[in-house]
């Protein structure tokens, strides 16, 4: 059974990711954005994602390390959504198989 704290953490991270994506657009909706500002707005959700997966870099668990490698390979070839889906699926499957 999944711990309620884990579910709450996932829900809060999803909410923060969503708010970083739309928050700037809502606040700046009537202002013209420059190239740099547009790039920052596009990169914000990726920064949140990196903070979530960064602990896997120091993990000693083989399933986490393999899933991290799979996710990094996917990130070099695919956009963010398929990369996230592949990473989550790989981590779940490998944790189930390896333990």
Secondary structure, DSSP 8 states (H G I E B T S, - for coil): ---HHHHHHHHHHHHHHHHHHHHHHHHTTTS---HHHHHHHHHHHHHHHHHHHGGGGG---HHHHHHHHHHHHHHHHS-HHHHHHHHHHHHHHHHHHH-
